Amino acid sequence: MAKIIIRGGRRIHGEVTIGGAKNSTVALIPAAILADTPVKFDTVPQILDVKNLQLILDAMNVHSNFENGNLDIDPTQITESELPSGAIKSLRASYYFMGALLGRFNRATVTFPGGDNLGRRPIDQHIKGFEALGATVTETNDIIHIDATENGLIGARIALDTVSVGATINIILSAVRAKGQTILENAAREPEIIDIATFLNNMGANIRGAGTDTIRIAGVPSLKARNTHTVIPDRIEAGTYMSMAAAFGDGVTIKNVIPEHLESYTSKLIEMGVNLDIGEDAIHVYPSDQLQPVSIKTMPYPGFATDLQQPITPLLLMANGESMIQDTIYPKRVKHIAELRRMGGDVDSEKPGHIRVNYSPRLIGTDVEAAEIRAGAALVIAAIMAEGETVINDADHILRGYDRIQDKLTALGADVSIEGIDLINLMP
């Protein structure tokens, strides 16, 4: 397992350019196998999840090449084959191969996906959508079999019982080449869903309403890429660096952002007293002195993102008073709390989903564990703020989701090194 070693106490400054959105990329790559032509992406983040998705593509005879943020995928010789369970279990987003394979072959066999341990995250809404389109779904020994080969996939009206990003995307992937029209109600509205729909529409799909709670998909017989798709900027990475800059920065410009995607987050920073200069595609975070406590409640987009709940926690330690966080999406997303306490943070969770954060002006470096991506991001921020050296173990989780994090932090003036993984071979 990788380790990130940070020698804290060095205030960051300068500028950082945000990479393509992880949460788009991990759906776009499976979506590429729906194409009848080679596909090209740019501004793809250099993260471990991309490497694992490439391994899954390789197993299906889908060649891919990733270099300098450009990812080429050729699905024209795709074959149905057993997918590598190790790569499948390494990231939850591998479940998008369910919808993509179903849309391509009218059937799919996929090991139950893994990823971060954030408590039970059922795929019942995905299955509801597949079955509504005419597929039969069975599970045997942790392997999910989805089959619609008898009659093919037929468009249907589907109303999700709960808002789910994953189910929304998987239903789009399976319905885009189905016969007839699919109407998906109570759909998730995240920017990443718009990104997926844009990619598919540019190949000839007929998807309307992405970004609203009702999406209409008229099935088409073929998808053909005609241009390179640029992945949208990662709003979670941007929010992470904004929290870092507000907590321990002497002026940081975050470039390549879409400010509209961050409005619920930036409004909380402004409420705290963080001074921001928000431009068309960049946000400058000024040094902050007197910060005020706030209350945060995570909600589906456009509400406060659950993925930013943990990265904002170290910043809340700098607020003069008690802040409260309620995570309504993943109440068990509290694995950063014990580690922050080890560093001297006054933070606790008395009941699931409720986090109390008190003013903690002095953090001390120590050995901590990154239990998952966003918990790891919180520890990186805390380590930069802390006195002395912090060793973040299990840092593979962080590398799964943060583009070239060592290079970016070093450029901002932080003292960071990574051990236990070959970064040269991790990504070209």
C-alpha positions as CSV (number, residue, x, y, z in Angstrom):
1,M,0.0,0.0,0.0
2,A,1.1,3.5,-0.8
3,K,2.1,6.1,1.8
4,I,1.8,9.9,1.5
5,I,4.3,11.7,3.8
6,I,3.7,15.3,4.4
7,R,5.9,17.6,6.5
8,G,3.4,20.3,7.6
9,G,3.5,23.9,8.6
10,R,4.3,25.3,5.2
11,R,1.5,27.6,4.0
12,I,0.5,27.0,0.4
13,H,0.3,29.7,-2.3
14,G,0.2,30.0,-6.1
15,E,-2.1,28.3,-8.5
16,V,-3.4,24.8,-9.2
17,T,-5.2,23.5,-12.3
18,I,-8.1,21.1,-11.7
19,G,-8.2,17.9,-13.7
20,G,-11.2,16.2,-15.4
21,A,-13.9,14.9,-13.1
22,K,-13.3,11.5,-11.6
23,N,-17.0,10.9,-11.2
24,S,-17.5,11.6,-15.0
25,T,-14.4,9.6,-16.1
26,V,-15.4,6.4,-14.3
27,A,-18.7,6.4,-16.2
28,L,-17.4,7.7,-19.5
29,I,-14.9,4.8,-19.9
30,P,-17.6,2.1,-19.6
31,A,-19.9,4.2,-21.8
32,A,-17.2,4.1,-24.5
33,I,-17.9,0.4,-25.2
34,L,-21.3,1.4,-26.6
35,A,-19.6,3.0,-29.6
36,D,-19.2,1.3,-33.0
37,T,-16.0,3.4,-33.5
38,P,-12.9,4.3,-31.6
39,V,-13.4,7.0,-28.9
40,K,-11.2,9.8,-27.7
41,F,-11.2,11.7,-24.4
42,D,-9.1,14.6,-23.2
43,T,-8.5,16.2,-19.8
44,V,-8.8,12.7,-18.3
45,P,-7.4,12.7,-14.7
46,Q,-4.3,10.7,-13.9
47,I,-5.8,8.5,-11.2
48,L,-5.6,4.9,-10.2
49,D,-9.3,4.3,-11.1
50,V,-8.5,4.9,-14.8
51,K,-5.7,2.3,-14.6
52,N,-8.2,-0.3,-13.1
53,L,-10.8,0.5,-15.7
54,Q,-8.2,0.0,-18.5
55,L,-7.6,-3.5,-17.0
56,I,-11.3,-4.2,-17.3
57,L,-11.3,-3.0,-20.9
58,D,-8.3,-5.2,-21.7
59,A,-10.2,-8.3,-20.6
60,M,-12.9,-7.5,-23.2
61,N,-10.3,-7.1,-26.0
62,V,-10.9,-3.3,-25.9
63,H,-7.5,-1.6,-26.5
64,S,-6.9,1.7,-24.7
65,N,-4.0,4.2,-24.6
66,F,-3.6,6.9,-22.0
67,E,-1.0,9.6,-22.3
68,N,-0.8,13.2,-21.0
69,G,-4.5,13.3,-20.2
70,N,-5.6,11.9,-23.5
71,L,-7.4,8.6,-23.5
72,D,-8.1,6.6,-26.7
73,I,-10.4,3.6,-26.5
74,D,-11.1,1.2,-29.4
75,P,-14.2,-1.0,-28.7
76,T,-14.6,-2.2,-32.3
77,Q,-13.1,-5.6,-31.5
78,I,-14.9,-6.1,-28.2
79,T,-15.7,-9.6,-27.0
80,E,-17.8,-10.9,-24.2
81,S,-15.5,-12.3,-21.6
82,E,-15.1,-12.7,-17.8
83,L,-14.1,-9.5,-16.2
84,P,-11.1,-9.3,-13.7
85,S,-12.7,-9.5,-10.3
86,G,-9.8,-7.7,-8.7
87,A,-10.2,-4.6,-10.8
88,I,-14.0,-4.8,-10.5
89,K,-13.8,-4.9,-6.7
90,S,-11.3,-2.1,-6.5
91,L,-13.8,0.6,-7.5
92,R,-17.6,0.9,-7.1
93,A,-18.0,2.6,-10.4
94,S,-17.2,-0.6,-12.2
95,Y,-20.9,-1.3,-11.9
96,Y,-21.4,1.0,-15.0
97,F,-20.2,-2.0,-17.0
98,M,-23.6,-3.5,-16.1
99,G,-25.5,-0.9,-18.1
100,A,-22.9,-0.5,-20.8
101,L,-22.6,-4.3,-21.5
102,L,-26.4,-4.6,-21.3
103,G,-26.8,-1.8,-23.9
104,R,-24.1,-3.4,-26.1
105,F,-24.9,-7.1,-25.9
106,N,-28.4,-7.3,-24.3
107,R,-26.7,-9.1,-21.4
108,A,-24.0,-8.7,-18.8
109,T,-22.2,-10.7,-16.1
110,V,-20.4,-8.7,-13.6
111,T,-18.9,-9.4,-10.1
112,F,-20.6,-7.3,-7.4
113,P,-18.6,-4.0,-7.4
114,G,-16.3,-2.8,-4.6
115,G,-14.9,0.6,-3.9
116,D,-14.9,2.7,-0.7
117,N,-16.5,1.3,2.3
118,L,-19.2,3.9,3.1
119,G,-21.8,1.5,4.5
120,R,-24.4,-0.4,2.5
121,R,-25.0,1.2,-0.9
122,P,-27.6,-1.1,-2.6
123,I,-28.0,-1.4,-6.3
124,D,-31.8,-2.1,-6.1
125,Q,-32.6,1.0,-8.2
126,H,-30.2,-0.1,-10.9
127,I,-31.9,-3.5,-11.0
128,K,-35.3,-1.9,-11.1
129,G,-34.3,0.0,-14.2
130,F,-32.8,-3.1,-15.9
131,E,-35.9,-5.1,-15.2
132,A,-38.2,-2.4,-16.4
133,L,-36.4,-2.4,-19.7
134,G,-37.1,-6.1,-20.1
135,A,-34.0,-7.7,-18.5
136,T,-33.9,-10.6,-16.1
137,V,-31.5,-10.1,-13.2
138,T,-30.2,-12.9,-11.0
139,E,-27.3,-13.1,-8.5
140,T,-25.2,-16.1,-7.8
141,N,-22.2,-16.2,-5.5
142,D,-21.7,-12.4,-5.6
143,I,-22.0,-12.4,-9.4
144,I,-24.8,-10.5,-11.1
145,H,-26.3,-11.9,-14.3
146,I,-28.4,-9.5,-16.4
147,D,-30.1,-11.0,-19.6
148,A,-32.4,-9.4,-22.2
149,T,-31.3,-11.5,-25.1
150,E,-34.7,-13.1,-25.7
151,N,-36.6,-10.0,-26.7
152,G,-34.0,-7.2,-26.4
153,L,-34.3,-4.1,-24.4
154,I,-37.5,-2.2,-24.8
155,G,-38.0,1.5,-23.7
156,A,-40.1,2.0,-20.6
157,R,-41.2,4.6,-18.0
158,I,-39.1,4.2,-14.9
159,A,-39.5,6.2,-11.6
160,L,-36.6,5.8,-9.2
161,D,-37.7,5.4,-5.6
162,T,-34.7,7.4,-4.4
163,V,-32.4,9.8,-6.3
164,S,-29.3,7.8,-7.3
165,V,-26.5,9.0,-9.5
166,G,-25.3,5.5,-10.3
167,A,-28.8,4.2,-11.2
168,T,-29.5,7.2,-13.4
169,I,-26.3,6.7,-15.4
170,N,-26.7,2.9,-15.6
171,I,-30.3,3.3,-16.9
172,I,-29.1,5.8,-19.5
173,L,-26.3,3.4,-20.6
174,S,-28.7,0.5,-21.0
175,A,-31.6,2.5,-22.6
176,V,-29.5,4.5,-25.1
177,R,-29.6,1.7,-27.7
178,A,-32.9,0.1,-26.7
179,K,-36.0,0.0,-28.9
180,G,-38.4,2.8,-28.3
181,Q,-38.4,5.6,-25.7
182,T,-37.4,5.5,-22.0
183,I,-38.7,8.1,-19.6
184,L,-36.7,8.2,-16.3
185,E,-38.3,10.1,-13.5
186,N,-36.8,11.2,-10.2
187,A,-33.4,11.1,-11.9
188,A,-30.3,12.5,-10.4
189,R,-29.2,16.0,-11.6
190,E,-25.4,16.0,-11.1
191,P,-23.2,17.7,-13.7
192,E,-21.5,14.4,-14.3
193,I,-24.8,13.1,-15.7
194,I,-25.0,16.0,-18.1
195,D,-21.4,15.1,-19.2
196,I,-22.3,11.5,-19.9
197,A,-25.4,12.6,-21.9
198,T,-23.3,15.1,-23.9
199,F,-20.8,12.4,-24.8
200,L,-23.5,10.0,-25.9
201,N,-25.5,12.6,-27.8
202,N,-22.4,13.7,-29.7
203,M,-22.2,10.1,-30.9
204,G,-25.8,10.1,-32.2
205,A,-27.8,9.3,-29.0
206,N,-31.1,11.0,-28.3
207,I,-31.1,12.0,-24.6
208,R,-33.1,15.0,-23.4
209,G,-33.5,16.4,-20.0
210,A,-30.1,15.5,-18.4
211,G,-29.6,17.8,-15.5
212,T,-33.4,17.8,-14.6
213,D,-35.3,15.2,-12.7
214,T,-36.9,13.8,-15.9
215,I,-34.8,12.3,-18.6
216,R,-36.1,11.1,-22.0
217,I,-34.1,8.6,-24.0
218,A,-35.1,7.6,-27.5
219,G,-33.1,4.5,-28.4
220,V,-30.9,4.5,-31.5
221,P,-29.3,1.6,-33.4
222,S,-25.8,2.8,-33.5
223,L,-23.3,5.3,-31.8
224,K,-20.4,6.7,-33.6
225,A,-17.8,9.1,-32.2
226,R,-17.1,12.1,-34.4
227,N,-14.9,14.2,-32.1
228,T,-12.9,14.2,-28.9
229,H,-14.9,14.5,-25.7
230,T,-13.5,16.9,-23.1
231,V,-14.2,15.7,-19.5
232,I,-15.7,18.4,-17.3
233,P,-13.6,19.8,-14.4
234,D,-13.7,17.9,-11.2
235,R,-15.8,19.9,-8.7
236,I,-14.8,17.7,-5.8
237,E,-11.1,18.2,-6.5
238,A,-11.7,21.9,-6.8
239,G,-13.6,22.0,-3.5
240,T,-10.8,20.1,-1.8
241,Y,-8.1,22.6,-2.9
242,M,-10.4,25.5,-1.9
243,S,-10.7,24.1,1.6
244,M,-7.0,23.6,1.8
245,A,-6.4,27.2,0.6
246,A,-8.9,28.7,3.0
247,A,-7.5,26.7,6.0
248,F,-3.7,27.2,5.3
249,G,-3.1,29.4,2.3
250,D,-1.5,32.7,1.5
251,G,-3.5,33.2,-1.7
252,V,-4.3,30.3,-4.1
253,T,-6.0,30.4,-7.5
254,I,-7.9,27.3,-8.5
255,K,-8.1,27.2,-12.3
256,N,-10.2,25.1,-14.7
257,V,-13.4,25.2,-12.6
258,I,-17.1,25.6,-13.5
259,P,-18.2,27.9,-10.6
260,E,-21.9,27.0,-11.1
261,H,-21.1,23.4,-10.1
262,L,-19.7,24.6,-6.8
263,E,-22.4,27.1,-5.7
264,S,-23.6,25.2,-2.7
265,Y,-20.0,24.8,-1.5
266,T,-18.8,28.3,-2.1
267,S,-21.9,29.7,-0.4
268,K,-20.8,27.9,2.8
269,L,-17.2,29.1,2.5
270,I,-18.6,32.7,2.1
271,E,-20.8,32.1,5.1
272,M,-17.7,31.1,7.1
273,G,-16.0,34.4,6.2
274,V,-13.7,33.0,3.5
275,N,-12.9,35.8,0.9
276,L,-13.3,34.5,-2.6
277,D,-12.9,36.0,-6.0
278,I,-15.0,33.9,-8.4
279,G,-14.3,34.3,-12.1
280,E,-15.6,32.6,-15.2
281,D,-13.4,29.5,-14.9
282,A,-11.2,30.2,-11.9
283,I,-11.6,31.0,-8.1
284,H,-9.0,32.8,-6.0
285,V,-9.0,32.0,-2.3
286,Y,-7.6,34.8,-0.2
287,P,-5.9,34.2,3.2
288,S,-8.5,33.8,6.0
289,D,-8.3,35.0,9.6
290,Q,-11.6,35.1,11.5
291,L,-13.7,32.2,10.4
292,Q,-17.2,31.5,11.7
293,P,-18.8,28.1,12.4
294,V,-21.5,26.8,10.1
295,S,-24.1,24.1,9.8
296,I,-23.9,21.8,6.7
297,K,-26.4,19.2,5.4
298,T,-25.4,17.1,2.5
299,M,-28.0,16.7,-0.2
300,P,-28.3,15.5,-3.8
301,Y,-27.2,18.0,-6.3
302,P,-27.5,21.0,-6.4
303,G,-27.2,20.7,-2.6
304,F,-24.0,20.3,-0.7
305,A,-22.1,17.3,-2.0
306,T,-21.4,14.4,0.3
307,D,-18.0,14.1,-1.4
308,L,-17.1,17.5,0.0
309,Q,-18.2,16.8,3.6
310,Q,-14.9,15.3,4.6
311,P,-12.6,17.8,2.7
312,I,-14.3,20.7,4.4
313,T,-13.9,19.3,7.9
314,P,-10.3,20.4,8.5
315,L,-11.3,23.9,7.5
316,L,-14.1,23.8,10.1
317,L,-11.4,23.1,12.7
318,M,-10.3,26.7,12.1
319,A,-13.7,28.3,12.7
320,N,-14.2,30.0,16.1
321,G,-17.0,27.9,17.5
322,E,-18.9,24.7,16.9
323,S,-19.8,23.6,13.4
324,M,-22.3,20.8,12.6
325,I,-22.4,18.4,9.6
326,Q,-25.3,16.2,8.8
327,D,-24.6,13.7,6.0
328,T,-27.9,12.5,4.7
329,I,-26.4,10.6,1.7
330,Y,-23.8,8.3,3.5
331,P,-24.3,8.6,7.3
332,K,-21.4,6.2,7.8
333,R,-19.0,8.5,6.1
334,V,-17.1,9.3,9.3
335,K,-13.8,7.4,8.9
336,H,-11.8,10.6,9.0
337,I,-13.0,11.5,12.4
338,A,-10.8,9.2,14.5
339,E,-7.8,10.1,12.4
340,L,-8.3,13.8,12.8
341,R,-8.7,13.3,16.6
342,R,-5.3,11.6,16.6
343,M,-3.9,14.8,15.1
344,G,-5.5,16.9,17.8
345,G,-8.8,17.8,16.2
346,D,-11.8,18.3,18.4
347,V,-14.3,16.4,16.2
348,D,-16.7,13.6,16.9
349,S,-19.8,11.8,15.7
350,E,-22.3,11.0,18.5
351,K,-24.8,9.4,16.1
352,P,-24.6,8.2,12.5
353,G,-24.4,11.0,10.0
354,H,-24.0,13.8,12.6
355,I,-20.5,15.3,13.0
356,R,-19.6,18.0,15.5
357,V,-16.4,20.1,14.8
358,N,-14.9,22.5,17.3
359,Y,-12.1,25.1,17.0
360,S,-8.8,23.3,17.1
361,P,-6.0,25.7,16.3
362,R,-3.1,23.2,16.7
363,L,-2.8,20.0,14.8
364,I,0.2,17.6,15.3
365,G,1.6,15.3,12.6
366,T,1.3,11.5,13.3
367,D,0.6,8.2,11.5
368,V,-3.0,8.0,10.2
369,E,-5.0,5.8,7.9
370,A,-6.9,6.8,4.7
371,A,-9.9,4.6,4.8
372,E,-11.3,5.9,1.6
373,I,-10.8,8.7,-1.0
374,R,-12.5,11.7,0.6
375,A,-11.4,10.7,4.1
376,G,-7.9,10.6,2.7
377,A,-8.3,14.1,1.2
378,A,-9.3,15.4,4.6
379,L,-6.1,13.9,6.1
380,V,-4.0,15.5,3.4
381,I,-5.4,18.9,4.3
382,A,-4.9,18.4,8.0
383,A,-1.4,17.2,7.4
384,I,-0.5,20.3,5.5
385,M,-1.9,22.4,8.5
386,A,-0.2,20.3,11.1
387,E,3.1,20.7,12.9
388,G,5.7,18.0,12.1
389,E,5.4,15.0,9.8
390,T,2.3,13.1,9.0
391,V,2.4,9.6,7.4
392,I,-0.9,8.8,5.6
393,N,-1.1,5.0,5.2
394,D,-3.4,3.2,2.7
395,A,-2.9,6.2,0.4
396,D,-3.9,4.2,-2.7
397,H,-7.4,5.4,-1.9
398,I,-6.3,9.0,-2.4
399,L,-4.5,8.1,-5.6
400,R,-7.7,6.6,-6.9
401,G,-9.4,10.0,-7.0
402,Y,-6.9,12.9,-7.0
403,D,-5.1,13.8,-10.2
404,R,-1.3,14.1,-9.8
405,I,-1.7,15.1,-6.2
406,Q,2.0,15.1,-5.3
407,D,2.9,17.4,-8.3
408,K,0.1,19.8,-7.5
409,L,0.8,20.1,-3.8
410,T,4.5,20.5,-4.4
411,A,3.8,23.3,-6.8
412,L,1.8,25.0,-4.1
413,G,4.8,24.9,-1.7
414,A,3.8,21.8,0.3
415,D,6.5,19.3,1.3
416,V,5.0,16.0,0.0
417,S,6.4,12.6,-1.0
418,I,4.9,9.3,-1.9
419,E,6.3,5.8,-1.1
420,G,5.2,2.3,-1.8
421,I,3.9,2.8,-5.4
422,D,5.6,3.3,-8.7
423,L,4.0,6.6,-9.9
424,I,5.8,6.4,-13.2
425,N,4.0,3.1,-14.0
426,L,0.8,4.2,-12.3
427,M,0.1,6.6,-15.2
428,P,2.0,7.6,-18.3
